[in-house]
Amino acid sequence: IDVDKIGIMGSACGGVQALSVSFDTRIKTIIMKNSGNFKNRPTSMGGTTVPEGGLNEIKVPMLYMLGNETDVAYRNAVTDFEEINHIPVAFCSGSTFGHMGTVHEPYGGEMSRIVIAWLQYQFRADNNYKKVFTDKKVQEKDYPVWTIKSKNID
């Protein structure tokens, strides 16, 4: 185990739980799957609390990965993405599925492809995977069901 490459991911309520421990300096990236932080207000969803302004305290890159506008977490994740301006952050919305995403598809389906791309970029500094989040041509060709936006990714 490489303790310099620890990432956390949570789905729905688990996303808020992931945020609640994301301030641990051993964590190097956060993946929010079908989740958001309720407009940067305190919440106790999932049995834990993220403090007011907590998104501003995060120091590591984040990925928001959701279904389409029918995903119950969609609005919260959009608001989070819009408010985060101090760290690398990506927002990926799949057009063909809602809140549960592709979890029941073989190997996790489309959502797994995005997670793998993010982790390859974050932990292996693979610039080919970085393009998934920064290059519109790559997105249109290889990830057509996704709307992908990013900020602060050089």
PyMOL CGO cylinders between C-alpha atoms (Angstrom):
from pymol import cmd
from pymol.cgo import CYLINDER

trace = [
    CYLINDER, 0.00, 0.00, 0.00, 1.35, 3.38, -0.99, 0.3, 1, 1, 1, 1, 1, 1,
    CYLINDER, 1.35, 3.38, -0.99, 0.29, 5.67, 1.85, 0.3, 1, 1, 1, 1, 1, 1,
    CYLINDER, 0.29, 5.67, 1.85, 1.13, 8.69, -0.29, 0.3, 1, 1, 1, 1, 1, 1,
    CYLINDER, 1.13, 8.69, -0.29, -1.70, 7.76, -2.67, 0.3, 1, 1, 1, 1, 1, 1,
    CYLINDER, -1.70, 7.76, -2.67, -4.83, 7.63, -0.57, 0.3, 1, 1, 1, 1, 1, 1,
    CYLINDER, -4.83, 7.63, -0.57, -8.10, 8.61, -2.19, 0.3, 1, 1, 1, 1, 1, 1,
    CYLINDER, -8.10, 8.61, -2.19, -11.60, 8.53, -0.76, 0.3, 1, 1, 1, 1, 1, 1,
    CYLINDER, -11.60, 8.53, -0.76, -14.90, 8.12, -2.54, 0.3, 1, 1, 1, 1, 1, 1,
    CYLINDER, -14.90, 8.12, -2.54, -18.46, 8.17, -1.33, 0.3, 1, 1, 1, 1, 1, 1,
    CYLINDER, -18.46, 8.17, -1.33, -21.76, 7.69, -3.07, 0.3, 1, 1, 1, 1, 1, 1,
    CYLINDER, -21.76, 7.69, -3.07, -24.87, 9.72, -2.14, 0.3, 1, 1, 1, 1, 1, 1,
    CYLINDER, -24.87, 9.72, -2.14, -24.80, 10.03, 1.68, 0.3, 1, 1, 1, 1, 1, 1,
    CYLINDER, -24.80, 10.03, 1.68, -21.33, 8.46, 1.54, 0.3, 1, 1, 1, 1, 1, 1,
    CYLINDER, -21.33, 8.46, 1.54, -20.10, 11.52, -0.37, 0.3, 1, 1, 1, 1, 1, 1,
    CYLINDER, -20.10, 11.52, -0.37, -20.86, 13.70, 2.63, 0.3, 1, 1, 1, 1, 1, 1,
    CYLINDER, -20.86, 13.70, 2.63, -19.12, 11.12, 4.81, 0.3, 1, 1, 1, 1, 1, 1,
    CYLINDER, -19.12, 11.12, 4.81, -16.07, 11.30, 2.53, 0.3, 1, 1, 1, 1, 1, 1,
    CYLINDER, -16.07, 11.30, 2.53, -16.07, 15.09, 2.80, 0.3, 1, 1, 1, 1, 1, 1,
    CYLINDER, -16.07, 15.09, 2.80, -16.20, 14.86, 6.58, 0.3, 1, 1, 1, 1, 1, 1,
    CYLINDER, -16.20, 14.86, 6.58, -12.85, 13.03, 6.68, 0.3, 1, 1, 1, 1, 1, 1,
    CYLINDER, -12.85, 13.03, 6.68, -11.26, 14.79, 3.71, 0.3, 1, 1, 1, 1, 1, 1,
    CYLINDER, -11.26, 14.79, 3.71, -9.37, 17.20, 5.94, 0.3, 1, 1, 1, 1, 1, 1,
    CYLINDER, -9.37, 17.20, 5.94, -7.01, 14.37, 6.96, 0.3, 1, 1, 1, 1, 1, 1,
    CYLINDER, -7.01, 14.37, 6.96, -3.68, 15.35, 5.39, 0.3, 1, 1, 1, 1, 1, 1,
    CYLINDER, -3.68, 15.35, 5.39, -3.02, 11.75, 4.26, 0.3, 1, 1, 1, 1, 1, 1,
    CYLINDER, -3.02, 11.75, 4.26, -5.86, 11.99, 1.74, 0.3, 1, 1, 1, 1, 1, 1,
    CYLINDER, -5.86, 11.99, 1.74, -4.75, 13.10, -1.72, 0.3, 1, 1, 1, 1, 1, 1,
    CYLINDER, -4.75, 13.10, -1.72, -8.02, 13.16, -3.71, 0.3, 1, 1, 1, 1, 1, 1,
    CYLINDER, -8.02, 13.16, -3.71, -11.78, 12.98, -3.16, 0.3, 1, 1, 1, 1, 1, 1,
    CYLINDER, -11.78, 12.98, -3.16, -14.40, 11.45, -5.45, 0.3, 1, 1, 1, 1, 1, 1,
    CYLINDER, -14.40, 11.45, -5.45, -17.99, 12.50, -4.89, 0.3, 1, 1, 1, 1, 1, 1,
    CYLINDER, -17.99, 12.50, -4.89, -20.30, 10.01, -6.61, 0.3, 1, 1, 1, 1, 1, 1,
    CYLINDER, -20.30, 10.01, -6.61, -23.92, 11.15, -6.90, 0.3, 1, 1, 1, 1, 1, 1,
    CYLINDER, -23.92, 11.15, -6.90, -23.37, 13.54, -4.01, 0.3, 1, 1, 1, 1, 1, 1,
    CYLINDER, -23.37, 13.54, -4.01, -22.99, 17.19, -3.09, 0.3, 1, 1, 1, 1, 1, 1,
    CYLINDER, -22.99, 17.19, -3.09, -22.56, 19.33, -0.01, 0.3, 1, 1, 1, 1, 1, 1,
    CYLINDER, -22.56, 19.33, -0.01, -25.92, 21.10, 0.22, 0.3, 1, 1, 1, 1, 1, 1,
    CYLINDER, -25.92, 21.10, 0.22, -24.79, 24.51, -0.96, 0.3, 1, 1, 1, 1, 1, 1,
    CYLINDER, -24.79, 24.51, -0.96, -21.81, 24.69, 1.38, 0.3, 1, 1, 1, 1, 1, 1,
    CYLINDER, -21.81, 24.69, 1.38, -24.02, 24.66, 4.47, 0.3, 1, 1, 1, 1, 1, 1,
    CYLINDER, -24.02, 24.66, 4.47, -23.58, 22.36, 7.43, 0.3, 1, 1, 1, 1, 1, 1,
    CYLINDER, -23.58, 22.36, 7.43, -25.30, 19.01, 6.99, 0.3, 1, 1, 1, 1, 1, 1,
    CYLINDER, -25.30, 19.01, 6.99, -25.57, 15.86, 9.03, 0.3, 1, 1, 1, 1, 1, 1,
    CYLINDER, -25.57, 15.86, 9.03, -26.69, 13.66, 6.13, 0.3, 1, 1, 1, 1, 1, 1,
    CYLINDER, -26.69, 13.66, 6.13, -25.08, 10.25, 6.39, 0.3, 1, 1, 1, 1, 1, 1,
    CYLINDER, -25.08, 10.25, 6.39, -24.58, 10.58, 10.13, 0.3, 1, 1, 1, 1, 1, 1,
    CYLINDER, -24.58, 10.58, 10.13, -21.68, 13.01, 9.89, 0.3, 1, 1, 1, 1, 1, 1,
    CYLINDER, -21.68, 13.01, 9.89, -21.21, 16.75, 9.64, 0.3, 1, 1, 1, 1, 1, 1,
    CYLINDER, -21.21, 16.75, 9.64, -19.39, 18.91, 7.15, 0.3, 1, 1, 1, 1, 1, 1,
    CYLINDER, -19.39, 18.91, 7.15, -18.95, 22.38, 8.65, 0.3, 1, 1, 1, 1, 1, 1,
    CYLINDER, -18.95, 22.38, 8.65, -20.18, 25.56, 7.02, 0.3, 1, 1, 1, 1, 1, 1,
    CYLINDER, -20.18, 25.56, 7.02, -17.58, 26.69, 4.53, 0.3, 1, 1, 1, 1, 1, 1,
    CYLINDER, -17.58, 26.69, 4.53, -16.05, 23.21, 4.59, 0.3, 1, 1, 1, 1, 1, 1,
    CYLINDER, -16.05, 23.21, 4.59, -15.51, 23.12, 0.83, 0.3, 1, 1, 1, 1, 1, 1,
    CYLINDER, -15.51, 23.12, 0.83, -13.15, 26.07, 1.18, 0.3, 1, 1, 1, 1, 1, 1,
    CYLINDER, -13.15, 26.07, 1.18, -10.97, 24.05, 3.56, 0.3, 1, 1, 1, 1, 1, 1,
    CYLINDER, -10.97, 24.05, 3.56, -10.37, 21.17, 1.16, 0.3, 1, 1, 1, 1, 1, 1,
    CYLINDER, -10.37, 21.17, 1.16, -6.79, 21.14, -0.11, 0.3, 1, 1, 1, 1, 1, 1,
    CYLINDER, -6.79, 21.14, -0.11, -6.83, 18.20, -2.54, 0.3, 1, 1, 1, 1, 1, 1,
    CYLINDER, -6.83, 18.20, -2.54, -8.27, 17.64, -6.04, 0.3, 1, 1, 1, 1, 1, 1,
    CYLINDER, -8.27, 17.64, -6.04, -11.92, 16.63, -6.24, 0.3, 1, 1, 1, 1, 1, 1,
    CYLINDER, -11.92, 16.63, -6.24, -14.06, 14.81, -8.78, 0.3, 1, 1, 1, 1, 1, 1,
    CYLINDER, -14.06, 14.81, -8.78, -17.85, 15.12, -8.86, 0.3, 1, 1, 1, 1, 1, 1,
    CYLINDER, -17.85, 15.12, -8.86, -19.40, 12.27, -10.84, 0.3, 1, 1, 1, 1, 1, 1,
    CYLINDER, -19.40, 12.27, -10.84, -23.18, 12.20, -11.29, 0.3, 1, 1, 1, 1, 1, 1,
    CYLINDER, -23.18, 12.20, -11.29, -26.06, 11.11, -13.38, 0.3, 1, 1, 1, 1, 1, 1,
    CYLINDER, -26.06, 11.11, -13.38, -28.11, 13.57, -15.40, 0.3, 1, 1, 1, 1, 1, 1,
    CYLINDER, -28.11, 13.57, -15.40, -30.41, 16.30, -14.09, 0.3, 1, 1, 1, 1, 1, 1,
    CYLINDER, -30.41, 16.30, -14.09, -32.76, 13.64, -12.64, 0.3, 1, 1, 1, 1, 1, 1,
    CYLINDER, -32.76, 13.64, -12.64, -30.07, 12.70, -10.12, 0.3, 1, 1, 1, 1, 1, 1,
    CYLINDER, -30.07, 12.70, -10.12, -31.28, 13.93, -6.74, 0.3, 1, 1, 1, 1, 1, 1,
    CYLINDER, -31.28, 13.93, -6.74, -27.76, 15.18, -5.95, 0.3, 1, 1, 1, 1, 1, 1,
    CYLINDER, -27.76, 15.18, -5.95, -27.27, 17.00, -9.25, 0.3, 1, 1, 1, 1, 1, 1,
    CYLINDER, -27.27, 17.00, -9.25, -28.13, 20.55, -8.06, 0.3, 1, 1, 1, 1, 1, 1,
    CYLINDER, -28.13, 20.55, -8.06, -25.96, 20.26, -4.94, 0.3, 1, 1, 1, 1, 1, 1,
    CYLINDER, -25.96, 20.26, -4.94, -23.00, 19.05, -6.96, 0.3, 1, 1, 1, 1, 1, 1,
    CYLINDER, -23.00, 19.05, -6.96, -23.43, 21.84, -9.54, 0.3, 1, 1, 1, 1, 1, 1,
    CYLINDER, -23.43, 21.84, -9.54, -23.46, 24.40, -6.73, 0.3, 1, 1, 1, 1, 1, 1,
    CYLINDER, -23.46, 24.40, -6.73, -20.36, 22.87, -5.14, 0.3, 1, 1, 1, 1, 1, 1,
    CYLINDER, -20.36, 22.87, -5.14, -18.51, 22.89, -8.47, 0.3, 1, 1, 1, 1, 1, 1,
    CYLINDER, -18.51, 22.89, -8.47, -19.44, 26.52, -9.09, 0.3, 1, 1, 1, 1, 1, 1,
    CYLINDER, -19.44, 26.52, -9.09, -18.24, 27.55, -5.61, 0.3, 1, 1, 1, 1, 1, 1,
    CYLINDER, -18.24, 27.55, -5.61, -14.93, 25.70, -5.66, 0.3, 1, 1, 1, 1, 1, 1,
    CYLINDER, -14.93, 25.70, -5.66, -12.21, 27.90, -7.14, 0.3, 1, 1, 1, 1, 1, 1,
    CYLINDER, -12.21, 27.90, -7.14, -9.11, 27.07, -5.12, 0.3, 1, 1, 1, 1, 1, 1,
    CYLINDER, -9.11, 27.07, -5.12, -8.33, 23.43, -6.02, 0.3, 1, 1, 1, 1, 1, 1,
    CYLINDER, -8.33, 23.43, -6.02, -8.38, 21.25, -9.13, 0.3, 1, 1, 1, 1, 1, 1,
    CYLINDER, -8.38, 21.25, -9.13, -11.97, 20.04, -9.54, 0.3, 1, 1, 1, 1, 1, 1,
    CYLINDER, -11.97, 20.04, -9.54, -13.86, 18.18, -12.25, 0.3, 1, 1, 1, 1, 1, 1,
    CYLINDER, -13.86, 18.18, -12.25, -17.60, 17.77, -12.78, 0.3, 1, 1, 1, 1, 1, 1,
    CYLINDER, -17.60, 17.77, -12.78, -18.82, 14.82, -14.85, 0.3, 1, 1, 1, 1, 1, 1,
    CYLINDER, -18.82, 14.82, -14.85, -22.51, 14.25, -15.58, 0.3, 1, 1, 1, 1, 1, 1,
    CYLINDER, -22.51, 14.25, -15.58, -23.69, 11.18, -17.46, 0.3, 1, 1, 1, 1, 1, 1,
    CYLINDER, -23.69, 11.18, -17.46, -26.56, 11.86, -19.85, 0.3, 1, 1, 1, 1, 1, 1,
    CYLINDER, -26.56, 11.86, -19.85, -28.03, 8.35, -19.92, 0.3, 1, 1, 1, 1, 1, 1,
    CYLINDER, -28.03, 8.35, -19.92, -28.55, 7.57, -16.23, 0.3, 1, 1, 1, 1, 1, 1,
    CYLINDER, -28.55, 7.57, -16.23, -29.75, 9.08, -12.96, 0.3, 1, 1, 1, 1, 1, 1,
    CYLINDER, -29.75, 9.08, -12.96, -28.83, 8.84, -9.29, 0.3, 1, 1, 1, 1, 1, 1,
    CYLINDER, -28.83, 8.84, -9.29, -27.66, 5.22, -9.07, 0.3, 1, 1, 1, 1, 1, 1,
    CYLINDER, -27.66, 5.22, -9.07, -25.53, 5.70, -12.13, 0.3, 1, 1, 1, 1, 1, 1,
    CYLINDER, -25.53, 5.70, -12.13, -24.06, 2.59, -13.71, 0.3, 1, 1, 1, 1, 1, 1,
    CYLINDER, -24.06, 2.59, -13.71, -23.26, 0.70, -10.53, 0.3, 1, 1, 1, 1, 1, 1,
    CYLINDER, -23.26, 0.70, -10.53, -25.27, -2.35, -11.64, 0.3, 1, 1, 1, 1, 1, 1,
    CYLINDER, -25.27, -2.35, -11.64, -23.60, -2.64, -15.03, 0.3, 1, 1, 1, 1, 1, 1,
    CYLINDER, -23.60, -2.64, -15.03, -20.67, -5.03, -15.59, 0.3, 1, 1, 1, 1, 1, 1,
    CYLINDER, -20.67, -5.03, -15.59, -17.50, -3.62, -14.05, 0.3, 1, 1, 1, 1, 1, 1,
    CYLINDER, -17.50, -3.62, -14.05, -19.39, -0.53, -12.95, 0.3, 1, 1, 1, 1, 1, 1,
    CYLINDER, -19.39, -0.53, -12.95, -20.07, 0.73, -16.48, 0.3, 1, 1, 1, 1, 1, 1,
    CYLINDER, -20.07, 0.73, -16.48, -19.41, 4.31, -17.53, 0.3, 1, 1, 1, 1, 1, 1,
    CYLINDER, -19.41, 4.31, -17.53, -18.90, 5.59, -14.01, 0.3, 1, 1, 1, 1, 1, 1,
    CYLINDER, -18.90, 5.59, -14.01, -15.97, 3.21, -13.49, 0.3, 1, 1, 1, 1, 1, 1,
    CYLINDER, -15.97, 3.21, -13.49, -14.31, 4.57, -16.61, 0.3, 1, 1, 1, 1, 1, 1,
    CYLINDER, -14.31, 4.57, -16.61, -14.38, 8.07, -15.13, 0.3, 1, 1, 1, 1, 1, 1,
    CYLINDER, -14.38, 8.07, -15.13, -13.09, 6.88, -11.73, 0.3, 1, 1, 1, 1, 1, 1,
    CYLINDER, -13.09, 6.88, -11.73, -10.22, 5.01, -13.39, 0.3, 1, 1, 1, 1, 1, 1,
    CYLINDER, -10.22, 5.01, -13.39, -9.33, 8.04, -15.52, 0.3, 1, 1, 1, 1, 1, 1,
    CYLINDER, -9.33, 8.04, -15.52, -9.32, 10.29, -12.44, 0.3, 1, 1, 1, 1, 1, 1,
    CYLINDER, -9.32, 10.29, -12.44, -7.16, 7.95, -10.39, 0.3, 1, 1, 1, 1, 1, 1,
    CYLINDER, -7.16, 7.95, -10.39, -4.72, 7.38, -13.26, 0.3, 1, 1, 1, 1, 1, 1,
    CYLINDER, -4.72, 7.38, -13.26, -4.39, 11.14, -13.62, 0.3, 1, 1, 1, 1, 1, 1,
    CYLINDER, -4.39, 11.14, -13.62, -4.13, 11.85, -9.90, 0.3, 1, 1, 1, 1, 1, 1,
    CYLINDER, -4.13, 11.85, -9.90, -1.89, 9.01, -8.74, 0.3, 1, 1, 1, 1, 1, 1,
    CYLINDER, -1.89, 9.01, -8.74, 0.13, 8.19, -11.83, 0.3, 1, 1, 1, 1, 1, 1,
    CYLINDER, 0.13, 8.19, -11.83, 0.29, 11.68, -13.35, 0.3, 1, 1, 1, 1, 1, 1,
    CYLINDER, 0.29, 11.68, -13.35, -0.86, 10.16, -16.64, 0.3, 1, 1, 1, 1, 1, 1,
    CYLINDER, -0.86, 10.16, -16.64, -1.45, 13.08, -18.99, 0.3, 1, 1, 1, 1, 1, 1,
    CYLINDER, -1.45, 13.08, -18.99, -3.49, 10.90, -21.37, 0.3, 1, 1, 1, 1, 1, 1,
    CYLINDER, -3.49, 10.90, -21.37, -6.05, 10.50, -18.60, 0.3, 1, 1, 1, 1, 1, 1,
    CYLINDER, -6.05, 10.50, -18.60, -5.76, 14.15, -17.66, 0.3, 1, 1, 1, 1, 1, 1,
    CYLINDER, -5.76, 14.15, -17.66, -7.14, 14.91, -21.13, 0.3, 1, 1, 1, 1, 1, 1,
    CYLINDER, -7.14, 14.91, -21.13, -10.41, 13.20, -20.15, 0.3, 1, 1, 1, 1, 1, 1,
    CYLINDER, -10.41, 13.20, -20.15, -11.02, 16.22, -17.92, 0.3, 1, 1, 1, 1, 1, 1,
    CYLINDER, -11.02, 16.22, -17.92, -9.45, 18.97, -20.05, 0.3, 1, 1, 1, 1, 1, 1,
    CYLINDER, -9.45, 18.97, -20.05, -9.67, 18.12, -23.75, 0.3, 1, 1, 1, 1, 1, 1,
    CYLINDER, -9.67, 18.12, -23.75, -13.06, 18.53, -25.47, 0.3, 1, 1, 1, 1, 1, 1,
    CYLINDER, -13.06, 18.53, -25.47, -11.98, 16.40, -28.44, 0.3, 1, 1, 1, 1, 1, 1,
    CYLINDER, -11.98, 16.40, -28.44, -11.10, 13.46, -26.18, 0.3, 1, 1, 1, 1, 1, 1,
    CYLINDER, -11.10, 13.46, -26.18, -14.36, 13.91, -24.30, 0.3, 1, 1, 1, 1, 1, 1,
    CYLINDER, -14.36, 13.91, -24.30, -16.48, 13.95, -27.47, 0.3, 1, 1, 1, 1, 1, 1,
    CYLINDER, -16.48, 13.95, -27.47, -14.68, 10.99, -29.03, 0.3, 1, 1, 1, 1, 1, 1,
    CYLINDER, -14.68, 10.99, -29.03, -14.14, 8.65, -26.07, 0.3, 1, 1, 1, 1, 1, 1,
    CYLINDER, -14.14, 8.65, -26.07, -16.69, 9.78, -23.47, 0.3, 1, 1, 1, 1, 1, 1,
    CYLINDER, -16.69, 9.78, -23.47, -19.75, 10.83, -25.49, 0.3, 1, 1, 1, 1, 1, 1,
    CYLINDER, -19.75, 10.83, -25.49, -22.36, 10.18, -22.76, 0.3, 1, 1, 1, 1, 1, 1,
    CYLINDER, -22.36, 10.18, -22.76, -20.58, 12.59, -20.41, 0.3, 1, 1, 1, 1, 1, 1,
    CYLINDER, -20.58, 12.59, -20.41, -20.68, 16.32, -19.93, 0.3, 1, 1, 1, 1, 1, 1,
    CYLINDER, -20.68, 16.32, -19.93, -17.29, 17.10, -18.41, 0.3, 1, 1, 1, 1, 1, 1,
    CYLINDER, -17.29, 17.10, -18.41, -16.15, 20.42, -16.97, 0.3, 1, 1, 1, 1, 1, 1,
    CYLINDER, -16.15, 20.42, -16.97, -13.05, 21.22, -14.96, 0.3, 1, 1, 1, 1, 1, 1,
    CYLINDER, -13.05, 21.22, -14.96, -11.30, 24.08, -13.20, 0.3, 1, 1, 1, 1, 1, 1,
    CYLINDER, -11.30, 24.08, -13.20, -7.74, 24.63, -12.03, 0.3, 1, 1, 1, 1, 1, 1,
    CYLINDER, -7.74, 24.63, -12.03, -6.40, 21.60, -13.89, 0.3, 1, 1, 1, 1, 1, 1,
    CYLINDER, -6.40, 21.60, -13.89, -3.21, 22.74, -15.63, 0.3, 1, 1, 1, 1, 1, 1,
]
cmd.load_cgo(trace, "trace")
